Amino acid sequence: MKGYIACLCVLFTNLILVRGVRLNHKKCGNGFFNPDHETCCDGIISSPAGWPCCGLATYNAALQVCCDNTPYPKSAGTACCKNKPYDPLTETCCVDTLYPKPDAICCDKKLINPETELCCNKKIADRPTPYHKCCDIETYHPLLETCCEDTLHAPGDLSCCKNEAYDPREHSCCNGVIISPGGLKCCGPIPYDPNLQSCCYGIVRKKSAEGGKPCCGATDYNPDTHTCCKGILHTGTNSSCCGQKTYDPKSDCCEGKNINGLDCCIDKAYSKTTQTCCGGNVFEGPNLHCCVKKAYDPTKECCNGVNKIGLMCCNNKAYSNLESSCCKGIVHEGPNLSCCGQIPYNPKIECCKNKSASGLPCCGDKPYNATLQTCCHGNLSSPAGNGCCGKEGYNIKESLCCHGQVVPKQAHVFGICIDKTKLQGMTPKPIGPTPKPIATGFTPKPNIFLPKPVASAFTPKPNIFMPKPVATAFTPKAPVVKPMNVLRIFLRTCRVLNQWIYM
């Protein structure tokens, strides 16, 4: 079964190959040849295709001449005399024999003497004088006879109207017909008198009083006011003709030429020294490059993202990456810069969107070392660990930030900023109600949290922080103040002092 299938495959393949050969090839002798690549010469396949045959092989007709089935180089001659090449300009081949020119002429395979004989329509005729010519198979003298279409007429000063001779002084010939009187001319098939009439493209017109006017088509015209271009009349005389149309040679060309010597940009005239031609359009400026139909300066622009002089392109603008950088279609001065949107920056010393290339934190648009510097609203100060007072850094151990200004710590009381100028001339108000006197012999110590009295007549009330008097006869011990109570008293005192100072 497998062998049967294999046999069918072989037969099918051979059938395809044979049919393919016969479809693409032609018969040549006992074989087939491909006319696209080979030539059949008398049953013999030769190559290449398209060359003429010389015997059983092809030859190069541009360089060789084939004489009696043998190719010869054209240097030996360009024509054949039997089986030999010869030069027809210097030799004559007559009955397979070569003769030098101009002494010999062959007339129907017969050699004649050109001084005494003429070959008239392949017949040898006598040549009585050097002035005799052929008229069909006869010779004649032009002063004695006239030959009209191989027919001789006498005398010799006549003109021909087809095969008839006529005297032009007495008759005229129009369209092969002899008419009277003489001296007329033909306007197509119509005779007319050029002294009284004019012919405009087959139409006879009577001449005007101004005399004869030239014709433009079937109409006569005044060349002082109009221009005629191949039968088409145009108004004006300051233009030249280009076919049937007019053009201005100062600014236009005709068929790629300008009569004033200018160069041509298709149909427009221009000067290569001052202008540039691109796709039929003229642009001012020499040595520009073309981008389709527009001119551009490659030192400043690009063409479809490509620059022909090796510059880089930024939104079709040319720039040198050694001098500038491109950020989203905008060229910026400065080489090797990175882009932060449309803004260029140096990643070594600048940040982009609060990020630095080195991984350091950013202070405004600059990266910084947080172990050595402090960032205050975009401004850097040294060393690290400083406090910020607005945009200014300060030493928190030595100074305070009071209302946006750095001041020494000596100017504060209990860590609160004080403006000493406000303390002058101010009378402090008493803080809290006056404590009741203790009905004992105990005298409390002055409160250290109260400010010193101002030198005035004001007498402060007793401190509210003094313990209330005990209604007994014994002498109480000094009150024990717990640490938390001390803190509360301190904070309350600070708050009261702050209100009192800035009243």
Secondary structure, DSSP 8 states (H G I E B T S, - for coil): -HHHHHHHHHHHHHHHHHHHHHHH-EEETTEEE-TTT-EEETTEEESSTT--EETTEE--TTTEEEETTEEEEGGG-SEEETTEEE-TTTEEEETTEEEETTT-EESSS-EE-TTTEEEETTEEEE-SSTT-EEETTEEE-TTT-EEETTEEESSSS-EEETTEEE-TTT-EEETTEEESSTT-EEETTEEE-TTTEEEETTEEEE-BTTB---EETTEE--TTTEEEETTEEEE-SS-EEETTEEE-TTTB-BTTB-TTS-EEETTEEE-TTTEEEETTEEEESSS-EEETTEEE-TTTB-BTTB-TTS-EEETTEEE-TTTEEEETTEEEESSS-EEETTEEE-TTT--BTTB-TTS--EETTEE--TTT-EEETTEEESSTT-EEETTEEE-TTTEEEETTEEEEGGGEETTEE--GGGTTT------S------SSS------TTS----SSS------TTS----SSSS--------HHHHHHHHHHHHHHHHHHHT-
